[in-house]
Amino acid sequence: MMEFQSFERDGKSFEFIRIPFEKAPLVMIRGKVGFVMCGYLNIETAEKLGDLAVRVTGVNDLKSLLDAKVAQLTSRARSSGIKEGDTVSSILHLI
């Protein structure tokens, strides 16, 4: 069953989405100006669309997503100050 959860961090609102599949779930966090996506989603497409997006891998729930390190990011995310290796929890305010 699909899971949807709203949460707040530092006075900002976010949405967590989890869709289970047979081998691993699709998980993401959506913020006001961007999003964090798991390995199921395509960073190249996010780049083409001009999104502020980061990609992480090896995640399956909200806690692991917040603890994950940025593996890939769009140029818009990079220009906002996000770098590869940053933890999602440390860059969430930029999303």
N, C-alpha and C positions, 0 to 999 in steps of 0.2 A: 504494500500500500504506500502511496506517495505521502511524504511527510513535509509539512510546511510549518515554519516556526518564525515568528517575529522576535527580535531581541534588540536591546539597546546597549551601546558602548559609548562612553564619553559624550552622552547627550545626543547621539546620532542613532537613527533607526536603520535596521538591516533585516533582510529576509533570508532565511536558510531554507534550502530546498533539497530534498533527498528522494531519489527515485530508485528503488531497488531493481536490479536486474539479476539474471541467473548467477553470474560470476562475481560481480562487484556493483556497488551502487553508483549512480551519477549524483554528485553533490556540488552545490554551489552556494555562494553568498552574494546577494544583490544589495548594493548600496545605492545612494542617491545618484552618483555619477559614474559608477563602474561596477565591476563584479570580479569575483574570484571563482575560477572554474577548476574542475578536476580533469584528469587525463582523458576522459571521454570526449571532451570538447576541443575544438580546433582553434589554436591561437592565431593561425594564419588568417582565418576568416574574420576573427575579431579585429585584427590589424587592418584588413581590407575595408572593414566597415567603420574604422576610426574609433573603435571602442577603447575605453580605459579598462583593460582586463589583465589579470594575472592568472597563470596556470600553475597548479600544484599537482603532485602525484602521491599515490600511496595513502589516500584518505578515504574514510568511510562514514564519518559522522561529524557533527559540529566541532567537537573538541579536537579531533585530529586535523580538521581543516584549519582551525585557528592556530594550532601548533605547527602547521606545515610551513616549509620554506618555499619562497617563490622560485620556480624552476624556469619559467618563461614569462615574458610580459610584452605588451604592445608598446610602441613608441610613445603613445599618449600616456601610458602608465609610467614609463621611464621619465618623461618630461615633468611628471608630477612629483618626482623624487623617489620613486620606488626602484629598488635594485634587486637583481637576482640574489637569492640567499636571505633576503629579509623574511622575517616570519610574518604570517598573515596578521596575527594580532597586533604587530607593531606598525602595519601599514593600513589597517582597517579604516582609520580616520580619513585617509585619502581616497577611499572608495566611496 
